């Protein structure tokens, strides 16, 4: 939900495609109404309605609920594009945008990821009832609708689409949660298995908190001024995260930033916001959409599809994943990311052949319902593939074992004793990127990792040169056997595609980069070690004791081509994308003192008894 190019606030509202073919199209073809719609508890939500000027036809309604503003405000001021894409905009819909409770021009109190209530009575409300009440008003008050409503949203609006799945208004026939937040602590925007996503949140909250007095506003919050383009040095100079509170007017008074710092464990604050526990009783068609390289809500994308699928057998619930960053399917060509070229204009293909077909069929009855269960773009080989289930049953579980001398193999280790070790110093953390940036670069998920593999505080394991293609399809689990001289530690695992030494550059390859020997990150994830046994009750390490750490790296569909290698890197800092662990057990790392940070030596075991490995799914 949280991008650090702040104009994304408005992108998330509109979810636009690359360019509107005719900037005057909305002005020429739509009329705009602004209304307040009253919810069951009396709170009024500000709603913008874009009505086709041609009132001789009946149109379905496409609705988005957002915390990012329905701007521009004023009935004479119109968006330059409405709907999920330029293609759908021109297909003829009534488009509805709504400021959610307590945001911008709507009344009420905003609660981040408002907890869902499975049982409601009287005037009790949540996001599903607000969705229902809004649809009910639209059906009763719009003159030329066809009785059908669709919902969509990307990122935070994707959460509202996900929470709205349970509205079950009879007019709601199709929903598309796209990159939806699902669980902010387990793997979405705030934390990944207890590891705090530092610049992701630091850059987001100053602009997000635009209301503190309960009054409607049309003015966005101020962007934080780092005073330098070098985020690595800025956060290192910041020191312990508690020092962020000195920025009183931006972060110090921000209730959402402080909530992140005050809830480092998976407590009820986070559990109550986990929408995945409530996807029951859904009766309409659902299409979940996301990108392999979504740095914000990859977890929410996969877990939302799985949750809807498991809890609602028999409904239409389709899944689309492409080689995209957060929201990348809604704009641009989708053929490149950073130095990597995917060979096709995947974004255009999706908008024209999947999303357009989905909404036109369910809202207008145009076309057929021959939808694939899972449409996934296979990276590495650069091709679209379809599956009858995800992950594909044909993918067989195998273990990729770490070994001595940096070996990685499908063969289990036979040595009685074998381990690799490194010393991690929080004062000199491993950079998450090898270039200067103040935020979380969107392309970091495919960045070259050679800068990390050359450091002594990063363990590198790799296969021999592959003599055939190997395709991984489905989720990856890290199973590490480790020990440490400290009492806490983070473990970051990265899966990497190592290109051959004769690989050619892409047209988009940066001038200072060569694709020969490129170490492309395919997937990465972190685990804060003190949560290895329980997410809500952290426990310290006993120095020198071998411990097991298991965590999920999320799904991939990637082919490591013949002549490439598979590499795995293990490290304990990934800075500043992940905050620094003092490596000393503390109840709340966010309130650590500078003196709490210490170096520690970590061992990763790869012997017969303690065989560290990745559990992968290989698609033959």
PyMOL commands that set and color helices and strands:
alter all, ss='L'
color gray80, all
select helices_A, chain A and resi 8-14+25-29+86-89+127-141+156-167+198-208+231-238+241-246+248-252+255-262+268-271+275-278+298-311+328-330+346-364+404-406+426-428+442-446+450-453+529-531+589-591+594-596
alter helices_A, ss='H'
color red, helices_A
select strands_A, chain A and resi 30-38+44-52+59-66+94-99+145-154+172-178+191-192+195-196+285-291+317-322+336-337+340-341+374-378+383-387+395-402+408-409+419-424+458-462+470-484+490-498+519-528+547-560+565-571+600-605+613-619
alter strands_A, ss='S'
color yellow, strands_A
deselect
rebuild
show_as cartoon
